[in-house]
């Protein structure tokens, strides 16, 4: 505990969390400002994008649309109004569907969370495991093979891979079911979290659960392949750095079992950079992967944001910007906390 | 026994692989395969442009499919024939000058809640369409809807509206249950608040009711037990939002029974042993426009240059590019509509004449920009390939074209603002009547986008007015004459109608398609 916080009686950790939360608010404000500015810099009229041919030529309909969307106000007024609404949980109304953006995002996000969590869990185990194995077998044949595998994972275009996997495992082999999150004949479970796997478990619907898992395997695997490639390389590099450390050599010299040395000393010390990459990768997955979501008809935040961008649905674009910004900032914060949990030196400092 | 890390990792890997394999087997058992066998659930894949399930607000291709399944209209079409409107919920009569249409309600229709469909519901629905000021509201511009008695209503307009019987089958003019809609915030003005309700529950008399609606994911329909028409073959229909490449694999595998949005290349790869392919000319007309405003471009507004372009395009090659089922219209009106001009009566390629016209224009090889949207497709056909083809063909006659693709969201402004030099766009008809294409006349909606004011071509204006006012007997000839004039002096070059491809599983024996609502889900057997 520092002297200043000792004097004020505030635990350092609480102070740290408080400062980070304050910064988060400032960052989110910055995200809204940047997103608003950029979307309004696009040289296109959202009215033209939203209205049909004849409707766009009717001044009465155009005026009504502009008034409804607040587009008849000066830009600073629009921004302040938007900010005020956001603070009340109102992210505006989609110019395309006329539904609340917050509702649409709440609908789309669980699909992406489900996919992202599955992909990151899969890739964390495989990627870190392969990276560790490659480092332990440094410069041997195993190391070379694993490095090639990771390079392939990083190089293959995701869209192409998604289609190839779908073709092979669904169309040719028939091992996994087709697109979507559930079979068309299966009724979705009662909505609790929006994650079909979790909701079906909570409702005790085992058939639905297995169907949801089945549909999750292919898209999650495709997404995981890139992250596995990334994690393998980072894990290998981090572990190689630690393997040369004196304390690792001392642990081996003391006769500690290899498993204890590997997991208790080497991997633990290498975890900090690995967690950083994991956090970034997870953030990227949570921001939505348009191509995979489109191929597998996995209607998540990626597809939603693509549709919003191409249709110039400004409230939806702003909403996505907020969500993605919040995801990255939140994950960044979580990663920082994890640093402290893993590395005592961070806690002390 | 102590496990070393050497044995732990392979064990973890084996367990994971076994788990995945197990989930594959278990999941397969859980699926049941009901949809694939063409049982009670029909699965239809489409690329959604869906925004709402409210029929009086929807004006998208997918929205029309939904509205057709859930609601009925006062008039309709028989199958894919859009040349003659037939009775729906009502029969009709039109007065001699097409200013008063009288509709007489039939007795047999009931809503999904069992209440009868009345003239009050019809009047309310049409007035709601007008009052909410949504995308399709213009369809009844200038029309007064009034109840005459318990079975009759009139649609009155000051100007002749011979197209009215062709407008009424549109799903946007669907008849909704007035009592239910009003109870849930529905009105006939801009204060209407029933859309959210109608996105959750339908209030129609159609063959299906709405089980669930998600504009981004899927729409699920359940058979309406109160429906008085022919019962649909499928109790449940799932209309899913799926991308083209995935649609192809799904329908071939039997995961879905219909795929509505395969492009020509994807269709060409299909084997007729696995699927049925229905290809026909669609209602969309893809065209070039050359800006007639000299301030935009001195060459495109030059009559000789315009002539050179018309003679330089290889129309047959463009149609071939679009694949099986595509057609070439002779004028702006698509071949499947009344009043269409035969392709032989349209402009034809003549390289030598094109070169001569080009020389007369004073053109010296300057770069001419061709603007087009590069992120939309029409019936799966990309504008990129058409633009590249046009560029190559015009190069052969000596015209240097620079392609300027842009996202539709940004290019739309330039198109509608009339600032494009050469534009490549398409027109989707608002209703299947030739008068919808008078927007291409000078001084009209699309004419102005090509910088073509009314005073620029008095003859074309005169013929357009004559076509609009023509009687039923004279209409076809009048529209043909107008189109021939357009081909001669107008800044538009109709290129093609892309094919509409509907691919079905072998288990499907019949499906009814239509340019207005694409496919009638209830007719699928």
Interface residues (C-beta under 8 A of the other chain):
Chain A: X42 X43 X44 X45 X48 X49 X51 X52 X53 X54 X55 X56 X57 X58 X60 X61 X64 X96 X97 X98 X99 X104 X107 X108 X125 X129 X133 X163 X166 X167 X170 X171 X174 X175 X176 X177 X178 X179 X180 X183 X184 X185 X186 X207 X208 X210 X211 X213 X214 X215 X217 X257 X258 X259 X262 X263 X294 X295 X296 X297 X299 X303 X304 X307 X309 X310 X311 X312
Chain B: X2 X3 X4 X5 X8 X9 X12 X16 X20 X23 X24 X26 X27 X28 X30 X31 X32 X34 X35 X41 X43 X51 X52 X59 X133 X134 X135 X136 X137 X138 X141 X190 X195 X196 X199 X214 X215 X216 X217 X218 X238 X240 X241 X242 X243 X245 X246 X249 X250 X252 X253 X255 X256 X375 X407 X408 X409 X410 X412 X413 X416 X430 X445
